[in-house]
Amino acid sequence: MNTATTGLAAGMALGFAGYFGGFWAFLLVLVLGAAGLIVGLFVQGDLDLRTRRQR
């Protein structure tokens, strides 16, 4: 999957959460999606937390 497809899927998930669950469901999906992105980047090796801590 490329970046545009991933962004489209994330936008659709947020849209469905907002439409069917209201604001709090939208916010929950947004926060959990961001947490999943951070964990995924860390596992993939694209996010190095050691360099962030040294600043």
PQR file with spaces between the fields and no chain letter, atoms N, CA, C, O and H, PARSE charges and radii, in Angstrom:
ATOM       1  N    MET     1       0.843   -1.177    0.000 -0.4000 1.5000
ATOM       2  CA   MET     1       0.000    0.000    0.000 -0.0000 2.0000
ATOM       3  C    MET     1       0.888    1.241    0.000  0.5500 1.7000
ATOM       4  O    MET     1       1.874    1.312    0.733 -0.5500 1.4000
ATOM       5  N    ASN     2       0.537    2.189   -0.806 -0.4000 1.5000
ATOM       6  CA   ASN     2       1.306    3.425   -0.815 -0.0000 2.0000
ATOM       7  C    ASN     2       0.718    4.427    0.179  0.5500 1.7000
ATOM       8  O    ASN     2      -0.288    4.145    0.829 -0.5500 1.4000
ATOM       9  H    ASN     2      -0.264    2.131   -1.402  0.4000 1.0000
ATOM      10  N    THR     3       1.336    5.567    0.289 -0.4000 1.5000
ATOM      11  CA   THR     3       0.947    6.562    1.278 -0.0000 2.0000
ATOM      12  C    THR     3      -0.450    7.118    1.022  0.5500 1.7000
ATOM      13  O    THR     3      -1.205    7.347    1.967 -0.5500 1.4000
ATOM      14  H    THR     3       2.153    5.795   -0.239  0.4000 1.0000
ATOM      15  N    ALA     4      -0.800    7.334   -0.233 -0.4000 1.5000
ATOM      16  CA   ALA     4      -2.120    7.879   -0.550 -0.0000 2.0000
ATOM      17  C    ALA     4      -3.234    6.906   -0.169  0.5500 1.7000
ATOM      18  O    ALA     4      -4.269    7.321    0.353 -0.5500 1.4000
ATOM      19  H    ALA     4      -0.187    7.148   -1.001  0.4000 1.0000
ATOM      20  N    THR     5      -3.028    5.627   -0.425 -0.4000 1.5000
ATOM      21  CA   THR     5      -4.034    4.620   -0.069 -0.0000 2.0000
ATOM      22  C    THR     5      -4.182    4.502    1.442  0.5500 1.7000
ATOM      23  O    THR     5      -5.294    4.370    1.953 -0.5500 1.4000
ATOM      24  H    THR     5      -2.187    5.290   -0.849  0.4000 1.0000
ATOM      25  N    THR     6      -3.070    4.548    2.150 -0.4000 1.5000
ATOM      26  CA   THR     6      -3.111    4.490    3.607 -0.0000 2.0000
ATOM      27  C    THR     6      -3.826    5.708    4.169  0.5500 1.7000
ATOM      28  O    THR     6      -4.629    5.580    5.093 -0.5500 1.4000
ATOM      29  H    THR     6      -2.166    4.655    1.735  0.4000 1.0000
ATOM      30  N    GLY     7      -3.548    6.878    3.630 -0.4000 1.5000
ATOM      31  CA   GLY     7      -4.233    8.091    4.065 -0.0000 2.0000
ATOM      32  C    GLY     7      -5.721    8.048    3.782  0.5500 1.7000
ATOM      33  O    GLY     7      -6.527    8.508    4.590 -0.5500 1.4000
ATOM      34  H    GLY     7      -2.895    6.982    2.879  0.4000 1.0000
ATOM      35  N    LEU     8      -6.086    7.495    2.630 -0.4000 1.5000
ATOM      36  CA   LEU     8      -7.496    7.355    2.289 -0.0000 2.0000
ATOM      37  C    LEU     8      -8.199    6.426    3.270  0.5500 1.7000
ATOM      38  O    LEU     8      -9.298    6.730    3.733 -0.5500 1.4000
ATOM      39  H    LEU     8      -5.431    7.122    1.973  0.4000 1.0000
ATOM      40  N    ALA     9      -7.575    5.300    3.587 -0.4000 1.5000
ATOM      41  CA   ALA     9      -8.175    4.349    4.537 -0.0000 2.0000
ATOM      42  C    ALA     9      -8.318    4.974    5.923  0.5500 1.7000
ATOM      43  O    ALA     9      -9.340    4.788    6.584 -0.5500 1.4000
ATOM      44  H    ALA     9      -6.683    5.053    3.210  0.4000 1.0000
ATOM      45  N    ALA    10      -7.309    5.706    6.361 -0.4000 1.5000
ATOM      46  CA   ALA    10      -7.383    6.360    7.668 -0.0000 2.0000
ATOM      47  C    ALA    10      -8.476    7.425    7.686  0.5500 1.7000
ATOM      48  O    ALA    10      -9.215    7.538    8.664 -0.5500 1.4000
ATOM      49  H    ALA    10      -6.480    5.857    5.823  0.4000 1.0000
ATOM      50  N    GLY    11      -8.581    8.196    6.626 -0.4000 1.5000
ATOM      51  CA   GLY    11      -9.631    9.207    6.545 -0.0000 2.0000
ATOM      52  C    GLY    11     -11.026    8.607    6.538  0.5500 1.7000
ATOM      53  O    GLY    11     -11.943    9.141    7.162 -0.5500 1.4000
ATOM      54  H    GLY    11      -7.981    8.104    5.831  0.4000 1.0000
ATOM      55  N    MET    12     -11.184    7.496    5.833 -0.4000 1.5000
ATOM      56  CA   MET    12     -12.489    6.835    5.815 -0.0000 2.0000
ATOM      57  C    MET    12     -12.841    6.265    7.184  0.5500 1.7000
ATOM      58  O    MET    12     -13.992    6.342    7.613 -0.5500 1.4000
ATOM      59  H    MET    12     -10.440    7.062    5.326  0.4000 1.0000
ATOM      60  N    ALA    13     -11.851    5.692    7.871 -0.4000 1.5000
ATOM      61  CA   ALA    13     -12.105    5.160    9.214 -0.0000 2.0000
ATOM      62  C    ALA    13     -12.516    6.275   10.166  0.5500 1.7000
ATOM      63  O    ALA    13     -13.441    6.104   10.959 -0.5500 1.4000
ATOM      64  H    ALA    13     -10.916    5.630    7.522  0.4000 1.0000
ATOM      65  N    LEU    14     -11.834    7.415   10.092 -0.4000 1.5000
ATOM      66  CA   LEU    14     -12.203    8.550   10.940 -0.0000 2.0000
ATOM      67  C    LEU    14     -13.581    9.095   10.578  0.5500 1.7000
ATOM      68  O    LEU    14     -14.349    9.493   11.454 -0.5500 1.4000
ATOM      69  H    LEU    14     -11.083    7.554    9.447  0.4000 1.0000
ATOM      70  N    GLY    15     -13.884    9.111    9.300 -0.4000 1.5000
ATOM      71  CA   GLY    15     -15.201    9.568    8.870 -0.0000 2.0000
ATOM      72  C    GLY    15     -16.326    8.672    9.368  0.5500 1.7000
ATOM      73  O    GLY    15     -17.355    9.159    9.838 -0.5500 1.4000
ATOM      74  H    GLY    15     -13.260    8.787    8.588  0.4000 1.0000
ATOM      75  N    PHE    16     -16.127    7.359    9.263 -0.4000 1.5000
ATOM      76  CA   PHE    16     -17.135    6.429    9.772 -0.0000 2.0000
ATOM      77  C    PHE    16     -17.284    6.541   11.283  0.5500 1.7000
ATOM      78  O    PHE    16     -18.401    6.504   11.801 -0.5500 1.4000
ATOM      79  H    PHE    16     -15.292    6.963    8.881  0.4000 1.0000
ATOM      80  N    ALA    17     -16.173    6.678   11.990 -0.4000 1.5000
ATOM      81  CA   ALA    17     -16.242    6.813   13.444 -0.0000 2.0000
ATOM      82  C    ALA    17     -16.973    8.087   13.834  0.5500 1.7000
ATOM      83  O    ALA    17     -17.775    8.084   14.769 -0.5500 1.4000
ATOM      84  H    ALA    17     -15.266    6.708   11.569  0.4000 1.0000
ATOM      85  N    GLY    18     -16.705    9.162   13.132 -0.4000 1.5000
ATOM      86  CA   GLY    18     -17.383   10.422   13.431 -0.0000 2.0000
ATOM      87  C    GLY    18     -18.861   10.384   13.096  0.5500 1.7000
ATOM      88  O    GLY    18     -19.681   10.941   13.825 -0.5500 1.4000
ATOM      89  H    GLY    18     -16.054    9.165   12.373  0.4000 1.0000
ATOM      90  N    TYR    19     -19.205    9.731   12.000 -0.4000 1.5000
ATOM      91  CA   TYR    19     -20.608    9.688   11.581 -0.0000 2.0000
ATOM      92  C    TYR    19     -21.446    8.776   12.485  0.5500 1.7000
ATOM      93  O    TYR    19     -22.535    9.152   12.917 -0.5500 1.4000
ATOM      94  H    TYR    19     -18.539    9.278   11.407  0.4000 1.0000
ATOM      95  N    PHE    20     -20.932    7.587   12.762 -0.4000 1.5000
ATOM      96  CA   PHE    20     -21.715    6.616   13.510 -0.0000 2.0000
ATOM      97  C    PHE    20     -21.525    6.713   15.015  0.5500 1.7000
ATOM      98  O    PHE    20     -22.421    6.327   15.766 -0.5500 1.4000
ATOM      99  H    PHE    20     -20.047    7.282   12.411  0.4000 1.0000
ATOM     100  N    GLY    21     -20.396    7.212   15.474 -0.4000 1.5000
ATOM     101  CA   GLY    21     -20.140    7.214   16.907 -0.0000 2.0000
ATOM     102  C    GLY    21     -20.070    8.582   17.540  0.5500 1.7000
ATOM     103  O    GLY    21     -20.048    8.687   18.766 -0.5500 1.4000
ATOM     104  H    GLY    21     -19.668    7.526   14.864  0.4000 1.0000
ATOM     105  N    GLY    22     -20.035    9.625   16.751 -0.4000 1.5000
ATOM     106  CA   GLY    22     -19.970   10.970   17.299 -0.0000 2.0000
ATOM     107  C    GLY    22     -18.529   11.422   17.517  0.5500 1.7000
ATOM     108  O    GLY    22     -17.574   10.772   17.092 -0.5500 1.4000
ATOM     109  H    GLY    22     -20.054    9.540   15.755  0.4000 1.0000
ATOM     110  N    PHE    23     -18.413   12.548   18.189 -0.4000 1.5000
ATOM     111  CA   PHE    23     -17.115   13.184   18.377 -0.0000 2.0000
ATOM     112  C    PHE    23     -16.157   12.330   19.184  0.5500 1.7000
ATOM     113  O    PHE    23     -14.980   12.238   18.834 -0.5500 1.4000
ATOM     114  H    PHE    23     -19.189   13.076   18.535  0.4000 1.0000
ATOM     115  N    TRP    24     -16.622   11.705   20.249 -0.4000 1.5000
ATOM     116  CA   TRP    24     -15.713   10.945   21.122 -0.0000 2.0000
ATOM     117  C    TRP    24     -15.181    9.702   20.426  0.5500 1.7000
ATOM     118  O    TRP    24     -14.030    9.322   20.640 -0.5500 1.4000
ATOM     119  H    TRP    24     -17.578   11.780   20.533  0.4000 1.0000
ATOM     120  N    ALA    25     -15.992    9.066   19.603 -0.4000 1.5000
ATOM     121  CA   ALA    25     -15.505    7.920   18.825 -0.0000 2.0000
ATOM     122  C    ALA    25     -14.477    8.384   17.796  0.5500 1.7000
ATOM     123  O    ALA    25     -13.476    7.706   17.567 -0.5500 1.4000
ATOM     124  H    ALA    25     -16.928    9.375   19.430  0.4000 1.0000
ATOM     125  N    PHE    26     -14.722    9.531   17.178 -0.4000 1.5000
ATOM     126  CA   PHE    26     -13.766   10.118   16.238 -0.0000 2.0000
ATOM     127  C    PHE    26     -12.440   10.386   16.933  0.5500 1.7000
ATOM     128  O    PHE    26     -11.380   10.054   16.402 -0.5500 1.4000
ATOM     129  H    PHE    26     -15.536   10.081   17.363  0.4000 1.0000
ATOM     130  N    LEU    27     -12.494   10.981   18.111 -0.4000 1.5000
ATOM     131  CA   LEU    27     -11.286   11.295   18.862 -0.0000 2.0000
ATOM     132  C    LEU    27     -10.545   10.026   19.291  0.5500 1.7000
ATOM     133  O    LEU    27      -9.316    9.981   19.229 -0.5500 1.4000
ATOM     134  H    LEU    27     -13.355   11.250   18.542  0.4000 1.0000
ATOM     135  N    LEU    28     -11.274    9.004   19.723 -0.4000 1.5000
ATOM     136  CA   LEU    28     -10.665    7.742   20.129 -0.0000 2.0000
ATOM     137  C    LEU    28      -9.955    7.074   18.955  0.5500 1.7000
ATOM     138  O    LEU    28      -8.833    6.590   19.105 -0.5500 1.4000
ATOM     139  H    LEU    28     -12.272    9.041   19.774  0.4000 1.0000
ATOM     140  N    VAL    29     -10.594    7.045   17.794 -0.4000 1.5000
ATOM     141  CA   VAL    29      -9.981    6.448   16.607 -0.0000 2.0000
ATOM     142  C    VAL    29      -8.747    7.246   16.198  0.5500 1.7000
ATOM     143  O    VAL    29      -7.744    6.662   15.789 -0.5500 1.4000
ATOM     144  H    VAL    29     -11.505    7.438   17.672  0.4000 1.0000
ATOM     145  N    LEU    30      -8.805    8.555   16.303 -0.4000 1.5000
ATOM     146  CA   LEU    30      -7.667    9.402   15.951 -0.0000 2.0000
ATOM     147  C    LEU    30      -6.476    9.144   16.873  0.5500 1.7000
ATOM     148  O    LEU    30      -5.348    9.007   16.399 -0.5500 1.4000
ATOM     149  H    LEU    30      -9.619    9.030   16.636  0.4000 1.0000
ATOM     150  N    VAL    31      -6.712    9.076   18.176 -0.4000 1.5000
ATOM     151  CA   VAL    31      -5.629    8.851   19.147 -0.0000 2.0000
ATOM     152  C    VAL    31      -5.039    7.450   18.990  0.5500 1.7000
ATOM     153  O    VAL    31      -3.818    7.293   18.981 -0.5500 1.4000
ATOM     154  H    VAL    31      -7.628    9.187   18.561  0.4000 1.0000
ATOM     155  N    LEU    32      -5.882    6.444   18.867 -0.4000 1.5000
ATOM     156  CA   LEU    32      -5.382    5.082   18.705 -0.0000 2.0000
ATOM     157  C    LEU    32      -4.669    4.897   17.369  0.5500 1.7000
ATOM     158  O    LEU    32      -3.705    4.136   17.281 -0.5500 1.4000
ATOM     159  H    LEU    32      -6.874    6.572   18.874  0.4000 1.0000
ATOM     160  N    GLY    33      -5.129    5.575   16.344 -0.4000 1.5000
ATOM     161  CA   GLY    33      -4.438    5.527   15.059 -0.0000 2.0000
ATOM     162  C    GLY    33      -3.051    6.144   15.132  0.5500 1.7000
ATOM     163  O    GLY    33      -2.100    5.616   14.557 -0.5500 1.4000
ATOM     164  H    GLY    33      -5.912    6.192   16.415  0.4000 1.0000
ATOM     165  N    ALA    34      -2.935    7.266   15.841 -0.4000 1.5000
ATOM     166  CA   ALA    34      -1.626    7.904   16.007 -0.0000 2.0000
ATOM     167  C    ALA    34      -0.684    7.018   16.821  0.5500 1.7000
ATOM     168  O    ALA    34       0.502    6.907   16.508 -0.5500 1.4000
ATOM     169  H    ALA    34      -3.707    7.696   16.308  0.4000 1.0000
ATOM     170  N    ALA    35      -1.222    6.389   17.866 -0.4000 1.5000
ATOM     171  CA   ALA    35      -0.405    5.481   18.673 -0.0000 2.0000
ATOM     172  C    ALA    35       0.052    4.285   17.841  0.5500 1.7000
ATOM     173  O    ALA    35       1.201    3.855   17.950 -0.5500 1.4000
ATOM     174  H    ALA    35      -2.185    6.479   18.120  0.4000 1.0000
ATOM     175  N    GLY    36      -0.832    3.752   17.019 -0.4000 1.5000
ATOM     176  CA   GLY    36      -0.466    2.642   16.140 -0.0000 2.0000
ATOM     177  C    GLY    36       0.582    3.041   15.119  0.5500 1.7000
ATOM     178  O    GLY    36       1.469    2.252   14.793 -0.5500 1.4000
ATOM     179  H    GLY    36      -1.765    4.101   16.931  0.4000 1.0000
ATOM     180  N    LEU    37       0.485    4.260   14.612 -0.4000 1.5000
ATOM     181  CA   LEU    37       1.486    4.756   13.673 -0.0000 2.0000
ATOM     182  C    LEU    37       2.854    4.852   14.332  0.5500 1.7000
ATOM     183  O    LEU    37       3.856    4.451   13.741 -0.5500 1.4000
ATOM     184  H    LEU    37      -0.235    4.901   14.877  0.4000 1.0000
ATOM     185  N    ILE    38       2.904    5.373   15.534 -0.4000 1.5000
ATOM     186  CA   ILE    38       4.180    5.509   16.246 -0.0000 2.0000
ATOM     187  C    ILE    38       4.786    4.145   16.532  0.5500 1.7000
ATOM     188  O    ILE    38       5.985    3.948   16.333 -0.5500 1.4000
ATOM     189  H    ILE    38       2.090    5.700   16.015  0.4000 1.0000
ATOM     190  N    VAL    39       3.980    3.207   16.993 -0.4000 1.5000
ATOM     191  CA   VAL    39       4.481    1.856   17.269 -0.0000 2.0000
ATOM     192  C    VAL    39       4.943    1.187   15.972  0.5500 1.7000
ATOM     193  O    VAL    39       5.986    0.533   15.951 -0.5500 1.4000
ATOM     194  H    VAL    39       3.006    3.367   17.154  0.4000 1.0000
ATOM     195  N    GLY    40       4.182    1.346   14.905 -0.4000 1.5000
ATOM     196  CA   GLY    40       4.563    0.759   13.621 -0.0000 2.0000
ATOM     197  C    GLY    40       5.873    1.323   13.087  0.5500 1.7000
ATOM     198  O    GLY    40       6.711    0.576   12.580 -0.5500 1.4000
ATOM     199  H    GLY    40       3.335    1.877   14.922  0.4000 1.0000
ATOM     200  N    LEU    41       6.054    2.637   13.200 -0.4000 1.5000
ATOM     201  CA   LEU    41       7.305    3.243   12.760 -0.0000 2.0000
ATOM     202  C    LEU    41       8.482    2.780   13.613  0.5500 1.7000
ATOM     203  O    LEU    41       9.585    2.584   13.101 -0.5500 1.4000
ATOM     204  H    LEU    41       5.374    3.243   13.612  0.4000 1.0000
ATOM     205  N    PHE    42       8.249    2.606   14.909 -0.4000 1.5000
ATOM     206  CA   PHE    42       9.309    2.140   15.797 -0.0000 2.0000
ATOM     207  C    PHE    42       9.712    0.705   15.463  0.5500 1.7000
ATOM     208  O    PHE    42      10.901    0.392   15.404 -0.5500 1.4000
ATOM     209  H    PHE    42       7.353    2.766   15.324  0.4000 1.0000
ATOM     210  N    VAL    43       8.732   -0.164   15.246 -0.4000 1.5000
ATOM     211  CA   VAL    43       9.009   -1.565   14.926 -0.0000 2.0000
ATOM     212  C    VAL    43       9.683   -1.682   13.559  0.5500 1.7000
ATOM     213  O    VAL    43      10.567   -2.517   13.371 -0.5500 1.4000
ATOM     214  H    VAL    43       7.766    0.090   15.293  0.4000 1.0000
ATOM     215  N    GLN    44       9.275   -0.861   12.621 -0.4000 1.5000
ATOM     216  CA   GLN    44       9.847   -0.892   11.280 -0.0000 2.0000
ATOM     217  C    GLN    44      11.271   -0.344   11.262  0.5500 1.7000
ATOM     218  O    GLN    44      12.042   -0.645   10.351 -0.5500 1.4000
ATOM     219  H    GLN    44       8.557   -0.182   12.773  0.4000 1.0000
ATOM     220  N    GLY    45      11.618    0.453   12.258 -0.4000 1.5000
ATOM     221  CA   GLY    45      12.966    1.011   12.329 -0.0000 2.0000
ATOM     222  C    GLY    45      13.083    2.418   11.786  0.5500 1.7000
ATOM     223  O    GLY    45      14.186    2.960   11.715 -0.5500 1.4000
ATOM     224  H    GLY    45      10.992    0.697   12.999  0.4000 1.0000
ATOM     225  N    ASP    46      11.972    3.021   11.402 -0.4000 1.5000
ATOM     226  CA   ASP    46      12.002    4.380   10.867 -0.0000 2.0000
ATOM     227  C    ASP    46      11.964    5.447   11.961  0.5500 1.7000
ATOM     228  O    ASP    46      12.170    6.628   11.679 -0.5500 1.4000
ATOM     229  H    ASP    46      11.076    2.581   11.459  0.4000 1.0000
ATOM     230  N    LEU    47      11.708    5.046   13.190 -0.4000 1.5000
ATOM     231  CA   LEU    47      11.637    5.981   14.306 -0.0000 2.0000
ATOM     232  C    LEU    47      12.629    5.534   15.366  0.5500 1.7000
ATOM     233  O    LEU    47      12.494    4.451   15.935 -0.5500 1.4000
ATOM     234  H    LEU    47      11.541    4.086   13.418  0.4000 1.0000
ATOM     235  N    ASP    48      13.618    6.363   15.626 -0.4000 1.5000
ATOM     236  CA   ASP    48      14.629    6.043   16.626 -0.0000 2.0000
ATOM     237  C    ASP    48      14.448    6.980   17.811  0.5500 1.7000
ATOM     238  O    ASP    48      14.742    8.172   17.715 -0.5500 1.4000
ATOM     239  H    ASP    48      13.727    7.243   15.163  0.4000 1.0000
ATOM     240  N    LEU    49      13.969    6.447   18.920 -0.4000 1.5000
ATOM     241  CA   LEU    49      13.687    7.273   20.089 -0.0000 2.0000
ATOM     242  C    LEU    49      14.951    7.718   20.812  0.5500 1.7000
ATOM     243  O    LEU    49      14.916    8.699   21.555 -0.5500 1.4000
ATOM     244  H    LEU    49      13.731    5.479   18.997  0.4000 1.0000
ATOM     245  N    ARG    50      16.059    7.025   20.613 -0.4000 1.5000
ATOM     246  CA   ARG    50      17.305    7.416   21.282 -0.0000 2.0000
ATOM     247  C    ARG    50      17.807    8.761   20.786  0.5500 1.7000
ATOM     248  O    ARG    50      18.342    9.545   21.571 -0.5500 1.4000
ATOM     249  H    ARG    50      16.087    6.228   20.010  0.4000 1.0000
ATOM     250  N    THR    51      17.646    9.043   19.503 -0.4000 1.5000
ATOM     251  CA   THR    51      18.094   10.336   18.977 -0.0000 2.0000
ATOM     252  C    THR    51      17.193   11.469   19.450  0.5500 1.7000
ATOM     253  O    THR    51      17.654   12.601   19.589 -0.5500 1.4000
ATOM     254  H    THR    51      17.212    8.406   18.865  0.4000 1.0000
ATOM     255  N    ARG    52      15.942   11.191   19.695 -0.4000 1.5000
ATOM     256  CA   ARG    52      14.997   12.212   20.179 -0.0000 2.0000
ATOM     257  C    ARG    52      15.297   12.580   21.642  0.5500 1.7000
ATOM     258  O    ARG    52      15.104   13.726   22.047 -0.5500 1.4000
ATOM     259  H    ARG    52      15.568   10.271   19.582  0.4000 1.0000
ATOM     260  N    ARG    53      15.763   11.617   22.419 -0.4000 1.5000
ATOM     261  CA   ARG    53      16.018   11.845   23.835 -0.0000 2.0000
ATOM     262  C    ARG    53      17.285   12.676   24.081  0.5500 1.7000
ATOM     263  O    ARG    53      17.393   13.336   25.115 -0.5500 1.4000
ATOM     264  H    ARG    53      15.919   10.686   22.090  0.4000 1.0000
ATOM     265  N    GLN    54      18.227   12.652   23.159 -0.4000 1.5000
ATOM     266  CA   GLN    54      19.496   13.333   23.357 -0.0000 2.0000
ATOM     267  C    GLN    54      19.392   14.844   23.182  0.5500 1.7000
ATOM     268  O    GLN    54      20.313   15.563   23.569 -0.5500 1.4000
ATOM     269  H    GLN    54      18.139   12.116   22.320  0.4000 1.0000
ATOM     270  N    ARG    55      18.325   15.337   22.624 -0.4000 1.5000
ATOM     271  CA   ARG    55      18.178   16.785   22.393 -0.0000 2.0000
ATOM     272  C    ARG    55      17.871   17.538   23.633  0.5500 1.7000
ATOM     273  O    ARG    55      17.720   18.759   23.592 -0.5500 1.4000
ATOM     274  H    ARG    55      17.576   14.753   22.310  0.4000 1.0000
